[in-house]
């Protein structure tokens, strides 16, 4: 494999497909459980947009769409739904009075904190049910999963 990791991508590797499929299924199941326990009915798109707005600060809709890997039209619908629930606010862009930025409202920030607290507690409870070896393996896998996420985001940005 080359430094960029692209040399082996073109070859069919059944074990890699099986690993990717297994990981995808596990992540989807974990996400579903977190959503059930979150205590809210906001969608993954809405939750992701709220977290991204919190991270990016006041941001233009087009920039937010790009960061989220979606279209401006789709992001506009997500933002409208969040605004309808008073989870975000639209504010004037200080650099361009004609443009608008979106930022978290107090309610949006409180909801994100609540979801994170509940999800962390759900995960903590589940991890407590693992044996020592499983907990060690999980702990060692966290940096790998973070790196995998970074690689996926980089791949999206490059395509």
N, C-alpha and C positions, 0 to 999 in steps of 0.2 A: 504494500500500500504506500502511496506517496504521502508527503507531509500534509497535503490538503485533504487527504482521505478519499479522493475521487477515483483512484485507480481501481479499487475493487467494487465500486458502485455499479459499473456496467455489467459485471458478471452476475449470473443468477446464483444465489446462495440460499438453498432451502432452509438451512438452520437460521440464517439471518431473517428470513421472512417469518419463520415460526416464532422467533424471539420478538420481532416487531409486533406481530399479531397478538401474542400473549401479553406484551406490555400494554398495547392499546386497549385490550379488553379489561385488564386490571385497572388502568387509569380511568376508563369510562365508569366502571363499577364503583370505584372510590369516589369519583366526582358525583355520581348519583346519590350515594350515601351521604356525602357532605351536603348536597342540596336538600335532601330530605330533612336532615338535622339542622339546617341553617335557620329555620324558623321564618323564612321569607319566601315569597313567590317570585323574586326577581330572577331573570334568566341569566344564563352564563354570559351572554353578550352584554347585558346590562351591568352585571357584576364586574366583568372585565373592564368595561368602559369606566366605571366608577374608580376602580383601582388605578387605571392608567391616568385618569384626570387627576387623582390625588398625587400620583408620582410626577406627572409632567407640570403640574400647576395649571394656572389658567392657560388654556390651549385653544387654538382654532380648530374648528370641526374637521377641516381637511387634513390637518396635521394629526389629529386624533385618529381619523380613518386610516391614515398611512401607518401609524404606530400599531394599530389593531389589525392591520392586514385586510381591510375591507374597503368597500366603496364609500364615497361621501354620501350617496343616497341612503345606503344601509345605515351608516352611522347617524345620519340625520334622523331616521326613524327611532333609533335607540335613544338618542339625545332627547327627542320629543317625549318619549315615554318616561324618561328620567325626570324631565322638567315637569311633566304632568303630575308626578309624585313628589315634587319639590325636593328632589335629591341632588339636583344641580341648579346652578344659576347661570344665566347669560349676562355677561358684562361687556362694556365697551373695551376695545383694544386700545391701550394707551398710545400705541405707535400708529394706529390708523383708525380714526374715529368712525369710519364707515363699517369697519369689521367688528365682529363679536367674538368673544372668547367664552368658553364654558369652564366653570369651576365648581368644585363640590360645595354644596350648601352645608349648613350645620347638620341637617337631617341626614344628608348623604354620608358625611363623615361618621356620624353616630351609627348609621346602619352598617357601614364597612367594619367599624370596630366590633360591633355586635356579631356580625357574621364570622369574622376572624376568631373572636373569642370562642364562639360555639364550635366552630370547625376544629380549632386547636384542641378543645376539650374532647371532642369526639375522637380525634386521632390519638390523643394521649390515652384515652380509655382503651382503644383498640390495641395500641402498642403495648400496654400493660398486660394484655393477654398473650403476647408472644413469649417464647422461651428466650433464654439468654443468648443462644447462638443466633436466633432469628433477629433479635434486637441489634446485635452486633453487625450482622449482615445489612440490616436496614440502615443503620447509622453510617456504614461504609458506603452504601449506595447513594446517599443524599448528594454528595458532591458530583457523582457521576450523572445523576438525574438533572442536576442544575446545569452541568456541562451539555448534556443532551438537549436541554431546552435552549441554551445559547446557540448550539449548532443548528437547531431547527429554525430559530429566528434569523440567523445569519443566512441560511439557505433561502428562506423566504425573501429576504431583502435583496439577495443576489439574483433572484429569478424574476 
